[in-house]
Amino acid sequence: MSKKTILILGIVYAVATLILNNVLHTAIGGFMMTLSLIALVVAIVGAIYYLIKFSIKQFIYNWKNLNNIE
């Protein structure tokens, strides 16, 4: 899928969630809101994981190269 398609799907999902949860107060809207919050938490945890993973790899790489120079 292209970036444009994913963006459109995200906007449609956000609008549907807003209408179903905040305007109509339906159970489906509540479920969609819960799914959105779980996805947000997973994205934040994943981003932190990859940042820490990258930082550790960079630290080890720099440490090995520092020892090779001496």
C-alpha positions as CSV (number, residue, x, y, z in Angstrom):
1,M,0.0,0.0,0.0
2,S,1.1,3.5,-0.7
3,K,1.6,6.1,1.9
4,K,-1.4,8.1,0.6
5,T,-3.7,5.0,1.1
6,I,-2.4,4.4,4.6
7,L,-2.9,8.1,5.5
8,I,-6.5,8.1,4.1
9,L,-7.3,4.9,6.0
10,G,-6.0,6.4,9.2
11,I,-8.0,9.5,8.8
12,V,-11.2,7.5,8.0
13,Y,-10.6,5.3,11.1
14,A,-10.0,8.4,13.3
15,V,-13.2,10.1,12.0
16,A,-15.3,6.9,12.4
17,T,-13.9,6.5,15.9
18,L,-14.7,10.1,16.8
19,I,-18.2,9.9,15.5
20,L,-19.1,6.5,17.0
21,N,-17.5,7.1,20.4
22,N,-17.9,10.8,21.1
23,V,-21.1,11.7,19.1
24,L,-23.2,8.5,19.1
25,H,-21.7,6.9,22.3
26,T,-21.8,3.4,20.9
27,A,-20.1,0.2,22.1
28,I,-18.3,-0.1,18.7
29,G,-16.9,3.4,19.2
30,G,-15.6,2.5,22.6
31,F,-14.0,-0.7,21.2
32,M,-12.4,1.3,18.4
33,M,-11.1,3.8,20.9
34,T,-9.6,1.0,23.0
35,L,-8.0,-0.4,19.9
36,S,-6.5,3.0,19.1
37,L,-5.1,3.4,22.6
38,I,-3.5,-0.1,22.4
39,A,-2.0,0.7,19.0
40,L,-0.6,4.0,20.4
41,V,1.0,2.2,23.4
42,V,2.5,-0.5,21.1
43,A,3.9,2.2,18.8
44,I,5.5,4.1,21.7
45,V,7.0,1.0,23.3
46,G,8.2,-0.1,19.9
47,A,9.8,3.2,19.2
48,I,11.5,3.3,22.6
49,Y,12.7,-0.3,22.0
50,Y,14.3,0.5,18.6
51,L,15.9,3.7,20.0
52,I,17.5,1.8,22.8
53,K,18.5,-1.0,20.5
54,F,20.1,1.5,18.1
55,S,21.9,3.3,20.9
56,I,23.4,0.1,22.3
57,K,24.6,-1.0,18.8
58,Q,26.1,2.5,18.3
59,F,27.8,2.4,21.7
60,I,29.3,-1.0,21.0
61,Y,30.5,0.0,17.6
62,N,32.1,3.2,18.9
63,W,33.7,1.3,21.8
64,K,35.2,-1.3,19.5
65,N,36.5,1.3,17.1
66,L,38.0,3.3,20.0
67,N,39.9,0.3,21.2
68,N,41.1,-0.5,17.7
69,I,42.6,3.0,17.3
70,E,44.7,2.7,20.5
